Amino acid sequence: MTAAPGAVPASDGGSPGAAPPPQSPHGQPASTEDPLTDTAGSEPEADGLHEARAAQRELFAHTPGFFLGDEARFGGSAVGGSQHGVSGGQVGGDVYMGGRTEHHYHGTQGVTPDASGEIPRERIEELATVFADGPAFASALKRLREERVLVLSGAHATGRNAAALMLLHRLGVPAVHALSPETTPAALSGLLTRPGGYVLRDLPLSRNRPLRDTHLFAARDQLVKTEGYLVVTVENSPHLPGVTACPWTPPPAEDVVRALLSRHRPADTEALLALPPVADFLATERDPAEAAAFAEALAAYDGSPEALARLADFGQAAVEKQCRDWLGDPETGLRDKAFLIALAVFDQAPYVLAAELADQLFVQFEQLQHPDRPPTIPVFGPAAEDRLLLARAHGEIRQEQTDWGPVPQFMAAFRDERTPRVLLTEVWTSHPSARPAVVEWLRQLARDGRPLVRTRAAAAAALLAAADLPSTMALLVDRWATARAVGARVTAANTLTLAQLLGAPVVLRLLTQWCNDGRWERRWTAIRALGLLAPLRPDLAGPALDALASRARVGASSQAEQDNLTESAALLLSAGQRRGEVLAEFVRLLYRDTPAVRDLALAAFVRACDNAEEGALVGWYAESGMYQPDAARDTATLWRTALGDRTHTRPALNALQTWVHVAARRTDAARALELLLPALVVTAQDRKRLDHELRTMRAEDGSPRPPMAEHLLTMVQPVPAAH
């Protein structure tokens, strides 16, 4: 039985249907200890499987793009020319493009199956003045004229009902009669007794209530007798045996906006369409309902800065309303809501992840809402296309990078990239009764064996923290941060890092305080987070280094904590093009601080140098650092000091070997070393040390001294005196 709404489960232990034990990056089972209850004991040894650079790569690889300022949009055509969810979305009713909205209430008291009525002609003529035909209209009109009955199929909010009225209007029928959607297919022909047009909108179909070709044959026979026409609109449905439906494709949003402006402000249409917010609005795929609402707002534009700001904010307001409608609509089932939330967490990720993990969230919702009965999940459910239509999302086959190379995956993303943040914020702040289920679900994701899933759990928690930091800290982050399991602490560090990127308040102050917290677990989390944060926010590298130095002054409580400090401080030297400023801060610590801080600076510098990966310090120095006088001077100072310090000499020489190996592959790195090595020779002991290292070092494959070392020996040997 689950806790009452507002309560938090007491433990983060396993549950039926939970993910399998997580695997480490090297294939070994990661810790399965409970990260919430197993917090007693001394600090463990450092875990090499979760070293800082690997965690950093994992975070960068799997975090949603908008956290990191990624300008690339998810989009493009799908494989085979089929774009899932191109016209998806659900709006309350079918919007007539003149701005009027018509709602259909199925099963309302007093409605009988044979109820029908004439649609006012004024309404149809008003719609005709602003209707945009779209690419499918002409062929649909031709079929209706020839066959007299037409089934028009399309997604939610694509204007299919407005199109049905316009098809009949273009035929010049004297009147259009609306049939009740409760009409059964078998009774359809009996209602077509008068001349004119008939429209049956949003006919509900199912396996037990299909619309068959025999129903349409009977309707056509009756329409021939009465000289009438019928249009039936349905969702895309498999329950049309023998029927060839006419697929409805909505007109482009720009055509809808232009049509409405041409009616309301014909003289200003082109000038209004040229406003910057219009291009921004139309850059995202829009359905006719959204386009019509935007056109109404655009038609009211009076040239003031306030009106321009309202237009610029229109897209955000539309997303917020849509998210409120999704979560607040009692007709949307719990499983659909769980999928929407899961897709918000796994936006721009493989669809199968969102679908699989949505069912785990659905179980949590079911346990919360019906604690007296076991939850059940249908083995088979809606098709991907249908779920993406509901979510106003689309999918396409894209290459996903894995440890074994790129593999094709069907990726899913919301059409509007603002939706994930708005939807998760709405769940967290406006539906507190859902919190226990969401909290337990995110804890399950944080224990998952897949790096993408764990990272997305942290990203979701960061979004929640940006909306409500105190609650998110209490229910999620602090529990992860105080866990003995290193995976949970990594998730906490990732969460706080991403929350700072989103502008969550006081995160940097919290991390600074945690660096000297009484619990080693919080210290570990803060130290790791500061190392992750600086490369993403280079302007925070200085404060991050100060916070790490504050812990070093007190003294690390163990070798594991010392290693964590060193790794995180080394990550600061991957802070983009501001590495020169960070190097200057490291040099400052050499001469103006305690011996412990000096040791931290040297150890971190050497650790950063002993890295040959793309984007490492050696690559930056070869590409630009060597050409910056201050950076070149500070780099030489740190190298010379580390080589001359007995504690750091051997690690520094190992790092120097790494630079020599890189120089063998890159001419710019070779040039950088040619200029750097003479600056490292101040005393005879300096020369002796470097000469010995270059003479005795081995190639990367273990063979004798590499040619690059042979070449660099000439840089450290004394220049013969001239005779």
GUBAVEX-967224 format. One record per residue (C-alpha): x, y, z; residue in one letter. Coordinates in steps of 0.1 Angstrom, whole numbers, padded with zeros to 4 digits, always signed. Last residue first. Example, Ala and Ser with C-alpha at 12.3 -4.5 7.8 and 13.67 -1.06 7.14 Angstrom:
<rs>
+0137-0011+0071S/+0123-0045+0078A/
</rs>
This chain:
<rs>
+0846+0287-0304H/+0809+0290-0297A/+0796+0272-0266A/+0775+0242-0271P/+0738+0248-0264V/+0728+0228-0233P/+0705+0199-0238Q/+0669+0205-0230V/+0655+0212-0265M/+0678+0187-0282T/+0662+0160-0261L/+0629+0169-0278L/+0639+0152-0310H/+0648+0119-0294E/+0615+0121-0274A/+0597+0126-0307M/+0615+0096-0323P/+0601+0072-0296P/+0625+0056-0271R/+0623+0018-0273P/+0591-0001-0279S/+0563-0004-0253G/+0534+0004-0276D/+0531+0039-0263E/+0568+0045-0269A/+0592+0042-0240R/+0608+0068-0218M/+0645+0064-0208T/+0662+0092-0227R/+0633+0117-0223L/+0631+0111-0186E/+0669+0113-0181H/+0671+0146-0200D/+0642+0160-0181L/+0657+0153-0147R/+0692+0164-0157K/+0680+0197-0171R/+0660+0205-0140D/+0689+0196-0118Q/+0712+0219-0138A/+0688+0247-0129T/+0662+0268-0148V/+0651+0243-0174V/+0613+0243-0177L/+0612+0273-0201A/+0634+0253-0225P/+0607+0226-0225L/+0578+0249-0234L/+0588+0261-0269L/+0596+0227-0283E/+0566+0213-0264L/+0542+0237-0282A/+0557+0229-0316R/+0551+0192-0309A/+0516+0199-0298A/+0510+0218-0331D/+0524+0189-0351T/+0501+0164-0336R/+0506+0126-0334R/+0541+0125-0318A/+0532+0156-0298A/+0504+0136-0281V/+0530+0110-0270H/+0552+0137-0257V/+0523+0153-0238W/+0516+0119-0222T/+0552+0116-0212Q/+0550+0149-0195L/+0521+0136-0175A/+0543+0107-0163N/+0570+0132-0154L/+0544+0152-0134A/+0533+0120-0115P/+0569+0113-0106R/+0578+0148-0095T/+0546+0155-0074H/+0557+0148-0039T/+0593+0158-0045R/+0583+0192-0059D/+0606+0202-0087G/+0585+0187-0115L/+0554+0203-0100A/+0569+0237-0097T/+0583+0237-0133R/+0550+0225-0148W/+0530+0251-0128L/+0554+0279-0138T/+0555+0268-0174A/+0517+0269-0176T/+0516+0303-0159D/+0540+0318-0184R/+0521+0303-0214A/+0488+0315-0200A/+0501+0350-0195D/+0517+0352-0229P/+0487+0337-0248Q/+0500+0320-0279Y/+0509+0288-0260M/+0473+0286-0248G/+0457+0286-0283S/+0459+0253-0302E/+0488+0236-0284A/+0476+0246-0250Y/+0441+0236-0257W/+0452+0202-0269G/+0474+0196-0239V/+0446+0206-0215L/+0422+0180-0228A/+0396+0187-0254G/+0400+0153-0271E/+0415+0129-0247E/+0452+0128-0239A/+0450+0133-0202N/+0480+0135-0178D/+0480+0173-0179C/+0447+0176-0159A/+0461+0152-0133R/+0493+0173-0131V/+0473+0205-0126F/+0451+0189-0100A/+0481+0176-0080A/+0498+0209-0082L/+0467+0229-0071A/+0459+0205-0043L/+0495+0205-0030D/+0494+0242-0028R/+0461+0241-0010V/+0476+0217+0016A/+0507+0239+0019P/+0485+0269+0028T/+0478+0298+0005D/+0494+0328-0013R/+0523+0313-0033Y/+0509+0282-0051L/+0473+0293-0048L/+0480+0322-0071R/+0494+0299-0097V/+0462+0279-0097F/+0442+0311-0101E/+0463+0321-0131A/+0457+0287-0146L/+0419+0293-0142V/+0422+0326-0161E/+0440+0308-0189G/+0414+0281-0190R/+0388+0306-0200R/+0386+0292-0236Q/+0368+0261-0224G/+0367+0252-0187A/+0387+0220-0190S/+0411+0232-0163L/+0383+0231-0137L/+0381+0194-0142L/+0415+0191-0125A/+0399+0207-0093A/+0373+0180-0094S/+0398+0151-0098E/+0420+0165-0070T/+0392+0170-0045L/+0379+0135-0052N/+0414+0121-0047D/+0416+0139-0014Q/+0382+0126-0004E/+0393+0090-0012A/+0426+0096+0007Q/+0406+0104+0038S/+0392+0133+0058S/+0406+0159+0036A/+0422+0188+0054G/+0406+0221+0066V/+0427+0240+0041R/+0418+0215+0014A/+0381+0221+0020R/+0384+0258+0015S/+0405+0251-0016A/+0375+0233-0032L/+0353+0263-0025A/+0379+0287-0039D/+0382+0266-0070L/+0345+0267-0075A/+0344+0305-0070P/+0371+0309-0097G/+0356+0284-0121A/+0322+0300-0120L/+0326+0321-0151D/+0335+0289-0169P/+0299+0277-0166R/+0298+0243-0183L/+0335+0236-0176P/+0330+0249-0140A/+0299+0228-0131L/+0313+0193-0132L/+0342+0201-0108G/+0318+0219-0085L/+0294+0190-0086A/+0321+0165-0076R/+0332+0185-0046I/+0296+0191-0036A/+0287+0154-0037T/+0318+0143-0018W/+0312+0168+0009R/+0276+0157+0012R/+0288+0121+0016E/+0315+0131+0041W/+0289+0144+0065R/+0299+0173+0087G/+0297+0197+0058D/+0328+0216+0046N/+0323+0213+0009C/+0285+0214+0016W/+0287+0251+0024Q/+0302+0259-0010T/+0277+0236-0028L/+0248+0253-0010L/+0261+0288-0020R/+0264+0277-0056L/+0228+0263-0055V/+0214+0295-0039V/+0186+0299-0065P/+0180+0276-0095A/+0193+0294-0126G/+0189+0265-0150L/+0227+0259-0152L/+0227+0258-0114Q/+0200+0231-0115A/+0222+0211-0140L/+0251+0210-0116T/+0229+0203-0086L/+0213+0173-0104T/+0246+0160-0117N/+0260+0160-0081A/+0229+0143-0068A/+0231+0116-0095T/+0268+0111-0087V/+0258+0107-0051R/+0233+0080-0060A/+0258+0061-0080G/+0284+0063-0052V/+0262+0042-0029A/+0268+0055+0006R/+0238+0079+0003A/+0238+0114+0017T/+0237+0132-0017A/+0209+0109-0030W/+0187+0117+0000R/+0196+0153-0002D/+0186+0155-0039V/+0152+0137-0038L/+0125+0146-0013L/+0142+0173+0008A/+0162+0189-0020M/+0132+0188-0044T/+0109+0203-0017S/+0133+0232-0009P/+0142+0239-0046L/+0107+0243-0061D/+0107+0252-0098A/+0144+0251-0104A/+0146+0220-0082A/+0120+0203-0104L/+0140+0210-0135L/+0171+0197-0117A/+0152+0165-0107A/+0144+0160-0144A/+0180+0164-0154A/+0191+0140-0127A/+0166+0114-0138A/+0178+0120-0174R/+0214+0112-0163T/+0204+0080-0148R/+0184+0069-0178V/+0212+0078-0202L/+0237+0060-0181P/+0217+0027-0183R/+0218+0005-0152G/+0189+0021-0135D/+0192+0032-0099R/+0185+0069-0107A/+0155+0058-0127L/+0140+0040-0097Q/+0145+0071-0076R/+0128+0092-0102L/+0098+0068-0100W/+0096+0070-0062E/+0095+0108-0064V/+0070+0109-0092V/+0046+0086-0073A/+0050+0105-0041P/+0046+0139-0059R/+0013+0132-0077A/-0008+0147-0049S/+0013+0179-0053P/-0004+0186-0087H/+0003+0222-0095S/+0040+0226-0086T/+0055+0193-0096W/+0033+0183-0125V/+0033+0219-0139E/+0071+0221-0136T/+0075+0188-0154L/+0052+0200-0182L/+0068+0234-0186V/+0103+0220-0188R/+0094+0192-0212P/+0072+0215-0234T/+0097+0242-0242R/+0112+0223-0271E/+0079+0226-0291D/+0074+0196-0314R/+0081+0172-0285F/+0107+0147-0292A/+0110+0110-0301A/+0139+0089-0314M/+0135+0057-0333F/+0171+0043-0329Q/+0198+0034-0354P/+0231+0024-0339V/+0263+0044-0337P/+0295+0027-0322G/+0301+0001-0296W/+0301+0024-0265D/+0269+0039-0279T/+0261+0069-0301Q/+0225+0070-0313E/+0219+0074-0351Q/+0185+0087-0359R/+0152+0072-0370I/+0124+0098-0366E/+0097+0107-0341G/+0072+0135-0336H/+0055+0150-0306A/+0022+0168-0300R/+0018+0144-0270A/-0015+0128-0283L/+0000+0125-0317L/+0031+0108-0302L/+0009+0082-0285R/-0009+0075-0317D/+0022+0071-0338E/+0038+0048-0312A/+0009+0024-0314A/-0014+0022-0284P/-0010-0007-0260G/+0001-0043-0256F/+0010-0060-0224V/-0017-0040-0206P/-0003-0029-0172I/-0019-0040-0140T/-0016-0024-0106P/-0025-0046-0075P/-0056-0034-0056R/-0061-0017-0023D/-0037+0012-0030P/-0058+0025-0059H/-0047+0061-0066Q/-0012+0058-0053L/-0006+0023-0065Q/-0020+0032-0099E/+0002+0063-0101F/+0033+0043-0092Q/+0024+0016-0118V/+0019+0044-0144F/+0054+0056-0136L/+0068+0022-0144Q/+0047+0021-0176D/+0062+0055-0186A/+0096+0038-0182L/+0090+0015-0211E/+0073+0040-0234A/+0099+0068-0228A/+0127+0044-0232L/+0112+0029-0264V/+0110+0064-0279Y/+0148+0067-0279P/+0158+0102-0267A/+0150+0137-0278Q/+0127+0141-0248D/+0132+0114-0222F/+0121+0133-0191V/+0092+0151-0209A/+0084+0118-0227L/+0080+0102-0192A/+0056+0129-0182I/+0035+0125-0213L/+0036+0087-0210F/+0024+0089-0174A/-0004+0111-0184K/-0015+0086-0211D/-0014+0058-0186R/-0034+0078-0161L/-0061+0084-0186G/-0070+0117-0203T/-0107+0122-0198E/-0101+0138-0164P/-0083+0167-0182D/-0061+0185-0157G/-0028+0171-0167L/-0032+0175-0205W/-0051+0208-0202D/-0024+0224-0179R/+0003+0212-0203C/-0016+0228-0233Q/-0021+0260-0214K/+0016+0263-0206E/+0026+0255-0242V/+0002+0282-0255A/+0016+0308-0230A/+0051+0301-0242Q/+0042+0304-0278G/+0024+0337-0271F/+0053+0353-0253D/+0067+0371-0283A/+0032+0382-0293L/+0026+0396-0259R/+0060+0414-0260A/+0050+0431-0293L/+0018+0442-0277A/+0037+0457-0248E/+0061+0475-0271P/+0032+0492-0289S/+0024+0487-0325G/-0013+0480-0321D/-0014+0442-0326Y/-0050+0430-0323A/-0047+0410-0356A/-0016+0393-0342L/-0036+0381-0312A/-0063+0367-0335E/-0037+0352-0358A/-0021+0334-0328F/-0054+0318-0319A/-0059+0307-0355A/-0023+0293-0357A/-0028+0274-0324E/-0060+0258-0336A/-0046+0251-0371P/-0018+0230-0357D/+0017+0244-0353R/+0052+0231-0362E/+0077+0254-0346T/+0094+0281-0367A/+0060+0297-0372L/+0061+0313-0338F/+0096+0327-0342D/+0088+0340-0376A/+0057+0358-0362V/+0077+0371-0332P/+0100+0391-0356P/+0071+0411-0373L/+0070+0405-0411A/+0036+0388-0410L/+0022+0420-0396L/+0036+0441-0424A/+0023+0416-0450E/-0013+0416-0436T/-0016+0453-0429D/-0041+0463-0456A/-0061+0431-0451P/-0066+0436-0414R/-0094+0413-0402H/-0101+0391-0432R/-0066+0390-0447S/-0053+0385-0412L/-0074+0353-0408L/-0062+0339-0442A/-0025+0348-0435R/-0026+0331-0401V/-0041+0299-0416V/-0016+0300-0445D/+0013+0304-0421E/+0002+0274-0401A/+0004+0252-0432P/-0029+0236-0442P/-0039+0205-0423P/-0035+0171-0439T/-0067+0150-0441W/-0065+0114-0451P/-0095+0102-0473C/-0106+0069-0459A/-0108+0038-0480T/-0133+0017-0462V/-0133-0021-0464G/-0130-0025-0427P/-0127+0010-0410L/-0116+0001-0374H/-0079+0007-0379P/-0083+0044-0370S/-0069+0078-0378N/-0094+0099-0360E/-0128+0102-0377V/-0148+0127-0397T/-0179+0116-0417V/-0189+0137-0447V/-0223+0131-0463L/-0238+0144-0495Y/-0275+0148-0506G/-0295+0144-0537E/-0323+0126-0517T/-0323+0094-0536K/-0286+0094-0543V/-0280+0101-0506L/-0300+0069-0497Q/-0279+0047-0519D/-0247+0063-0506R/-0257+0057-0470A/-0263+0020-0477A/-0230+0017-0495F/-0213+0035-0466L/-0226+0011-0440H/-0215-0018-0462T/-0180-0003-0463D/-0178-0008-0426R/-0176+0017-0397L/-0164-0004-0367P/-0182-0006-0334R/-0169-0037-0315N/-0133-0031-0326R/-0137+0006-0319S/-0150+0038-0335L/-0161+0071-0322P/-0175+0093-0350L/-0157+0126-0346D/-0181+0147-0367R/-0210+0134-0387L/-0217+0160-0414V/-0247+0160-0437Y/-0253+0181-0468G/-0285+0189-0487G/-0317+0170-0494P/-0335+0154-0466R/-0338+0118-0454T/-0303+0109-0444L/-0310+0096-0409L/-0318+0060-0420G/-0285+0057-0437S/-0266+0061-0404L/-0284+0036-0382A/-0258+0008-0388A/-0229+0032-0382P/-0243+0041-0348T/-0252+0078-0342T/-0237+0090-0309E/-0217+0116-0329P/-0250+0133-0334S/-0256+0144-0370L/-0250+0180-0381A/-0271+0191-0410H/-0257+0214-0438V/-0282+0233-0459A/-0287+0244-0496P/-0257+0224-0508V/-0233+0245-0529G/-0206+0218-0533L/-0181+0242-0519R/-0202+0244-0487H/-0201+0206-0483L/-0163+0205-0485L/-0161+0236-0462M/-0181+0219-0435L/-0158+0188-0436A/-0127+0210-0436A/-0138+0226-0404A/-0142+0192-0389N/-0107+0181-0401R/-0091+0212-0386G/-0059+0194-0376T/-0067+0195-0338A/-0066+0158-0333H/-0053+0137-0361A/-0070+0130-0394G/-0096+0109-0413S/-0122+0122-0437L/-0147+0095-0446V/-0166+0106-0477L/-0201+0100-0490V/-0215+0115-0523R/-0190+0093-0544E/-0182+0117-0572E/-0186+0151-0556R/-0171+0137-0523L/-0141+0123-0542R/-0134+0156-0560K/-0137+0176-0528L/-0112+0153-0510A/-0087+0156-0539S/-0090+0194-0537A/-0087+0197-0499F/-0056+0175-0493A/-0029+0203-0497P/-0046+0228-0474G/-0077+0248-0481D/-0073+0278-0459A/-0106+0289-0444F/-0109+0326-0435V/-0140+0338-0454T/-0155+0303-0456A/-0157+0301-0418L/-0180+0331-0417E/-0201+0316-0444E/-0205+0284-0424I/-0214+0303-0392R/-0239+0324-0411E/-0256+0293-0425R/-0265+0281-0391P/-0258+0244-0387I/-0290+0224-0392E/-0298+0199-0366G/-0295+0162-0357S/-0305+0138-0329A/-0309+0102-0340D/-0288+0087-0313P/-0305+0108-0286T/-0289+0136-0266V/-0308+0144-0235G/-0280+0137-0210Q/-0246+0143-0226T/-0230+0111-0240G/-0203+0129-0260H/-0200+0166-0254Y/-0187+0183-0286H/-0171+0217-0283H/-0171+0243-0310E/-0145+0270-0310T/-0149+0303-0329R/-0117+0320-0340G/-0125+0322-0377G/-0104+0291-0381M/-0131+0270-0366Y/-0114+0252-0338V/-0123+0216-0331D/-0127+0210-0293G/-0104+0213-0263G/-0071+0209-0281V/-0051+0177-0287Q/-0019+0175-0306G/-0005+0158-0336G/-0001+0172-0371S/+0033+0160-0379V/+0030+0133-0352G/+0051+0107-0370H/+0067+0119-0402Q/+0066+0092-0428S/+0089+0098-0458G/+0105+0064-0455G/+0127+0074-0426V/+0115+0105-0409A/+0120+0140-0421S/+0138+0165-0400G/+0137+0175-0364G/+0155+0179-0331F/+0169+0214-0330R/+0206+0222-0327A/+0212+0253-0306E/+0225+0234-0277D/+0228+0258-0247G/+0239+0231-0223L/+0206+0227-0205F/+0186+0231-0237F/+0204+0200-0252G/+0190+0174-0229P/+0218+0158-0208T/+0230+0124-0221H/+0265+0129-0236A/+0276+0158-0213F/+0267+0140-0181L/+0283+0107-0192E/+0315+0125-0203R/+0316+0143-0169Q/+0311+0110-0150A/+0339+0095-0169A/+0361+0125-0162R/+0353+0124-0125A/+0361+0088-0117E/+0331+0065-0113H/+0347+0031-0119L/+0377+0042-0099G/+0357+0041-0067D/+0377+0059-0040A/+0377+0040-0007E/+0347+0040+0015P/+0338+0067+0041E/+0329+0051+0074S/+0296+0036+0083G/+0260+0044+0082A/+0242+0055+0051T/+0223+0024+0040D/+0188+0037+0043T/+0184+0061+0014L/+0209+0048-0012P/+0197+0012-0007D/+0226-0010-0016E/+0225-0023-0051T/+0261-0012-0060S/+0271-0015-0096A/+0273-0049-0112P/+0304-0052-0134Q/+0302-0044-0171G/+0330-0019-0173H/+0307+0012-0173P/+0291-0002-0142S/+0259-0021-0144Q/+0227-0013-0125P/+0208-0041-0108P/+0176-0047-0129P/+0150-0020-0130A/+0120-0022-0107A/+0090-0043-0117G/+0082-0053-0081P/+0100-0029-0058S/+0136-0023-0047G/+0145-0001-0018G/+0143+0036-0017D/+0130+0039+0018S/+0104+0057+0038A/+0081+0065+0009P/+0072+0102+0009V/+0038+0115+0020A/+0019+0143+0002G/-0008+0120-0011P/-0012+0090+0013A/+0016+0064+0013A/+0014+0034-0009T/+0000+0000+0000M/
</rs>
